Amino acid sequence: MGQSPAEASQAEPAQVLFGATRLELSSGFVRLLDLASVSVVSSRPGNYESSTLGPYLAFPIPAGQVSSDAAVFSLSHRGGVDLRVADRVVELRDLVIERRGPSAVVAARIAAQAASDGRLPLFDVVLEDSLGAEPGAAMTSPSRLTVAAAPLRLSSEAAGRLNEALGVDVFRGNMPVGTVYISAYVANVISTADSAG
């Protein structure tokens, strides 16, 4: 028999073994970057590339935790991205995606003009619509977390910080950025009840 929602929420989180996150940027967001002369440069092992579907950012996942029903997860990433306008540079590193409800937050360590400024909530990931339907955040097998085509929006805090640091006035809170895809492989989830028995 499958776990009930209550049982799933009591399960010990599974450890992430490896995985990857792909952020596909919308054509509108890419046009905005071009109009503002904002260039994007990836920091390895992250990648910023183009495909037939458009430009995307990709980052490996080396660690994290996921609940058995994917209602709660935290995923660490390696690499990052630089945003540049003339001699102004914003460095975004060590992305972490955390879910604690109907949405998730993508945060990163930020440094502007080579001065570290802590962590910044960059994007909101929409995992449930107003009716509770999910675009795709689930354990598609006992050992794999998948998020498919979840909408990505710029946070209000990130919009303000990026405008100030880059000397532009183009970023807005809740601005559509693109979609996110996540595939993370985890160790088997062991419920609290099972481990006690």
C-alpha positions as CSV (number, residue, x, y, z in Angstrom):
1,M,0.0,0.0,0.0
2,G,1.1,3.6,-0.7
3,Q,1.8,6.1,2.0
4,S,-1.0,8.5,3.0
5,P,-0.1,12.3,2.9
6,A,0.3,12.3,6.7
7,E,2.7,9.3,6.5
8,A,4.6,10.9,3.7
9,S,5.1,14.1,5.6
10,Q,6.6,12.1,8.5
11,A,9.1,10.3,6.3
12,E,12.8,11.0,6.8
13,P,14.1,13.1,3.9
14,A,16.2,11.3,1.3
15,Q,19.7,12.5,0.5
16,V,20.3,13.7,-3.0
17,L,23.1,11.8,-4.8
18,F,23.4,13.9,-8.0
19,G,21.3,15.7,-10.5
20,A,20.9,18.9,-12.6
21,T,18.8,22.0,-12.9
22,R,18.0,23.7,-16.2
23,L,16.6,27.2,-16.3
24,E,15.2,28.0,-19.8
25,L,14.9,31.7,-20.3
26,S,11.9,33.2,-22.1
27,S,12.3,35.1,-25.3
28,G,10.9,38.2,-23.6
29,F,13.4,38.1,-20.8
30,V,16.3,37.6,-23.2
31,R,15.1,40.6,-25.3
32,L,15.0,42.7,-22.1
33,L,18.6,41.7,-21.3
34,D,19.7,42.6,-24.8
35,L,17.9,46.0,-24.7
36,A,19.6,46.8,-21.4
37,S,23.0,45.6,-22.7
38,V,23.2,43.0,-19.9
39,S,25.5,40.2,-20.8
40,V,25.4,36.7,-19.2
41,V,28.5,34.7,-18.5
42,S,28.4,31.4,-16.8
43,S,30.9,30.3,-14.1
44,R,31.9,26.6,-14.3
45,P,30.7,24.0,-13.8
46,G,27.5,26.0,-14.6
47,N,26.7,26.6,-18.3
48,Y,24.9,29.3,-20.3
49,E,24.2,28.0,-23.8
50,S,21.6,28.2,-26.5
51,S,19.6,25.4,-28.1
52,T,16.8,25.2,-30.6
53,L,14.4,26.1,-27.8
54,G,16.5,29.2,-26.8
55,P,19.1,30.1,-24.2
56,Y,19.3,28.3,-20.9
57,L,21.3,28.1,-17.7
58,A,22.3,24.6,-16.4
59,F,23.8,23.8,-13.0
60,P,24.8,20.4,-11.5
61,I,23.3,19.3,-8.2
62,P,25.8,17.7,-5.9
63,A,23.7,17.5,-2.7
64,G,20.4,18.1,-1.1
65,Q,17.4,16.6,0.7
66,V,13.9,15.5,-0.6
67,S,10.8,14.3,1.2
68,S,9.1,11.2,-0.1
69,D,6.2,13.2,-1.6
70,A,8.4,16.0,-2.9
71,A,6.4,18.5,-0.8
72,V,9.7,19.6,0.8
73,F,13.1,19.7,-0.7
74,S,16.4,21.6,-0.7
75,L,18.8,21.3,-3.6
76,S,22.4,22.8,-3.7
77,H,24.1,23.6,-6.9
78,R,27.6,24.2,-8.2
79,G,28.7,27.0,-10.5
80,G,27.0,30.3,-11.1
81,V,26.5,33.2,-13.5
82,D,27.8,36.7,-13.9
83,L,25.6,39.6,-15.1
84,R,27.6,42.4,-16.7
85,V,26.8,46.0,-17.9
86,A,29.9,47.8,-19.0
87,D,32.3,47.7,-16.0
88,R,29.6,46.7,-13.5
89,V,29.5,43.0,-12.6
90,V,27.1,41.0,-10.4
91,E,28.3,37.5,-9.5
92,L,25.7,34.9,-8.5
93,R,27.1,31.7,-7.1
94,D,26.0,28.5,-5.2
95,L,22.4,28.4,-6.1
96,V,20.0,26.7,-3.6
97,I,16.4,25.8,-4.5
98,E,14.1,25.3,-1.5
99,R,10.5,24.2,-1.4
100,R,8.4,24.6,1.7
101,G,4.8,24.7,0.2
102,P,3.1,25.6,-3.1
103,S,6.2,27.4,-4.4
104,A,10.0,27.2,-4.2
105,V,12.7,29.9,-4.0
106,V,15.9,30.0,-5.9
107,A,18.5,31.8,-3.8
108,A,22.2,32.6,-4.6
109,R,25.2,34.1,-3.0
110,I,25.6,37.6,-4.5
111,A,28.7,39.8,-5.0
112,A,28.5,43.2,-6.7
113,Q,31.7,44.9,-7.8
114,A,33.7,42.0,-6.1
115,A,32.1,42.8,-2.7
116,S,30.2,39.9,-1.2
117,D,26.7,40.8,-0.1
118,G,25.2,37.7,1.4
119,R,22.5,35.5,-0.1
120,L,19.7,36.8,-2.3
121,P,16.3,35.2,-3.2
122,L,16.5,35.4,-7.0
123,F,13.5,33.6,-8.4
124,D,10.1,32.2,-7.3
125,V,9.3,28.9,-8.8
126,V,5.5,28.3,-9.2
127,L,4.8,24.7,-8.3
128,E,1.0,24.9,-7.8
129,D,-1.6,27.1,-9.4
130,S,-4.6,28.7,-7.7
131,L,-6.5,25.4,-8.0
132,G,-3.7,23.3,-6.5
133,A,-2.6,21.7,-9.8
134,E,1.1,21.2,-10.2
135,P,3.0,21.9,-13.4
136,G,5.3,19.0,-12.3
137,A,7.0,18.5,-9.0
138,A,7.0,14.9,-7.9
139,M,8.9,11.8,-7.1
140,T,8.5,10.1,-10.5
141,S,10.1,7.0,-9.1
142,P,11.2,6.1,-5.5
143,S,14.7,7.5,-6.4
144,R,14.0,10.5,-8.7
145,L,12.7,14.0,-8.1
146,T,11.4,15.7,-11.2
147,V,10.2,19.3,-11.7
148,A,9.0,19.9,-15.3
149,A,8.4,23.3,-16.9
150,A,7.6,25.1,-13.7
151,P,7.2,28.9,-14.2
152,L,10.1,31.1,-13.0
153,R,9.6,34.7,-11.8
154,L,12.0,37.3,-10.6
155,S,11.7,38.2,-6.9
156,S,11.0,41.8,-6.0
157,E,14.2,41.9,-3.8
158,A,16.3,40.6,-6.7
159,A,14.8,43.1,-9.1
160,G,15.8,46.0,-6.9
161,R,19.3,44.7,-6.1
162,L,20.0,44.0,-9.8
163,N,18.8,47.4,-11.0
164,E,20.9,49.2,-8.4
165,A,24.1,47.1,-8.9
166,L,24.0,47.1,-12.7
167,G,22.8,50.7,-13.1
168,V,19.7,49.9,-15.0
169,D,16.0,50.2,-14.5
170,V,14.5,47.2,-16.4
171,F,14.0,44.5,-13.8
172,R,10.6,44.2,-12.0
173,G,9.3,42.0,-9.2
174,N,7.2,39.0,-10.4
175,M,8.6,39.4,-13.9
176,P,8.4,36.1,-15.9
177,V,11.9,34.8,-16.5
178,G,11.3,31.4,-18.0
179,T,10.8,27.8,-16.8
180,V,12.8,25.4,-14.7
181,Y,13.4,21.7,-15.1
182,I,15.0,19.6,-12.3
183,S,16.1,16.0,-12.3
184,A,17.6,14.8,-9.0
185,Y,18.4,11.2,-8.0
186,V,18.1,10.3,-4.4
187,A,18.8,7.5,-2.0
188,N,15.8,5.4,-1.0
189,V,13.4,7.2,1.4
190,I,12.9,5.4,4.7
191,S,9.9,6.4,6.7
192,T,10.1,7.1,10.4
193,A,7.6,4.3,11.1
194,D,9.7,1.8,9.1
195,S,12.9,2.7,10.7
196,A,11.3,2.4,14.2
197,G,10.0,-1.0,13.3
